[in-house]
Amino acid sequence: MAKLVFYTYPSCTSCRKTKGWLTRHEIRYEERHLFRDHPNTSELMEILKLSKSGVEELLAKRSREFKKLSIDIESLPLSSALKLLADEPKLLKRPILTDGKNLVVGYHHDQLARIAASEEHQQTIRLASEEEKEQMRA
């Protein structure tokens, strides 16, 4: 079963909305603080493989950090771009949610619903419900 990883930042509105949606739909996930436990270059590469538009999909171009950059990120080799994103996680859009097969960047309830509908996560929901029933009986 694929583990759902949720890269989040507590004061981010989209992150709070996504977390609320996951909680309401009883989807289990591993929560990682985007700035304290940020993705490394190999994790970013795996995320990038799921992206439809490459680095563009992950890059927060409206962020202060991006505006401070004096480089054209599109001209960087992929390895340099990944290192920059790993070293400067404030350049990443948030939240980022992936199970290794699906990717959601930002709060998009339709994309979240697609992840929730996957067979693997339906199994997670059933297991969670069974565990809760067992706890109630005890």
C-alpha positions in Angstrom: 0.0 0.0 0.0 1.4 3.4 -1.0 2.0 5.9 1.8 0.5 9.3 1.3 3.0 12.0 2.1 1.7 15.5 2.9 4.3 18.3 2.8 2.7 21.2 4.6 3.3 24.5 6.4 0.9 25.2 9.3 0.2 28.9 8.5 -0.6 28.2 4.9 -4.3 28.5 4.1 -4.2 25.9 1.3 -2.4 23.5 3.6 -5.0 23.9 6.3 -7.8 23.3 3.8 -6.1 20.2 2.4 -5.5 18.8 5.9 -9.2 19.5 6.8 -10.3 17.7 3.6 -8.1 14.7 4.3 -9.3 14.5 7.9 -13.0 14.7 6.9 -12.5 11.9 4.4 -10.5 9.8 6.9 -7.4 9.6 4.7 -4.3 8.6 6.5 -1.1 10.4 5.6 2.4 11.2 6.8 2.6 14.9 7.6 6.0 16.6 6.9 6.7 20.2 7.8 7.8 21.7 4.5 10.5 23.8 6.0 11.8 21.6 8.8 11.5 18.2 7.1 11.6 19.3 3.5 12.0 16.9 0.5 15.6 16.2 -0.5 16.7 16.1 -4.1 15.9 12.5 -4.7 12.4 13.0 -3.2 11.9 16.0 -5.4 13.0 14.1 -8.4 10.3 11.4 -7.6 7.7 14.2 -7.2 8.9 15.8 -10.4 8.3 12.6 -12.3 4.6 12.8 -11.4 4.4 16.4 -12.5 2.6 17.4 -15.7 4.6 20.6 -16.2 8.0 19.9 -14.5 9.7 22.3 -12.2 7.0 25.0 -13.1 4.4 23.0 -11.2 6.5 23.0 -8.0 8.0 26.5 -8.1 6.3 29.3 -6.2 7.0 32.2 -8.6 5.0 34.7 -6.6 7.0 34.1 -3.4 9.4 36.7 -2.0 12.2 34.1 -2.2 11.7 33.5 -5.9 11.6 37.3 -6.6 14.9 37.7 -4.7 16.6 35.2 -7.0 18.8 36.8 -9.6 18.9 33.6 -11.8 16.7 32.3 -14.5 15.7 29.0 -13.0 14.5 27.7 -16.4 18.0 27.9 -17.7 19.4 25.8 -14.8 20.2 22.1 -15.4 17.7 19.9 -13.7 20.2 18.8 -11.0 20.9 22.4 -10.1 17.2 23.3 -10.0 16.5 20.3 -7.7 19.3 21.3 -5.4 18.1 24.8 -5.2 14.5 23.7 -4.3 15.8 21.2 -1.7 18.1 23.9 -0.2 15.4 26.6 -0.3 12.0 24.9 0.4 10.3 28.4 0.5 10.6 28.3 -3.3 8.1 25.3 -3.4 4.4 25.7 -3.8 2.4 24.3 -1.0 1.0 22.0 0.0 2.5 19.0 -1.9 0.7 15.7 -1.5 1.9 12.5 -3.2 1.5 8.7 -2.8 4.2 7.9 -5.4 1.6 7.6 -8.2 -0.4 10.8 -7.8 0.6 14.3 -7.2 -1.4 17.3 -5.9 0.2 20.7 -5.6 -2.0 23.3 -3.9 -5.5 22.8 -2.7 -7.6 21.1 -5.4 -10.5 19.1 -4.0 -11.1 17.4 -7.4 -7.5 16.1 -7.4 -7.8 15.1 -3.7 -11.0 13.2 -4.5 -9.1 11.2 -7.2 -6.5 10.2 -4.7 -9.2 9.3 -2.1 -11.0 7.2 -4.7 -7.9 5.1 -5.5 -8.2 1.5 -4.4 -5.2 1.7 -2.0 -6.6 4.6 -0.1 -10.1 3.1 0.1 -8.4 0.2 1.8 -6.7 2.6 4.3 -10.1 4.1 5.1 -11.6 0.7 5.7 -8.7 -0.3 8.0 -9.1 3.0 9.9 -12.8 2.4 10.4 -12.2 -1.2 11.6 -9.6 0.0 14.1 -12.0 2.7 15.4 -14.7 0.1 15.8 -12.3 -2.2 17.8 -11.3 0.7 20.0 -15.0 1.4 20.8 -15.6 -2.2 21.8 -12.6 -2.2 24.2 
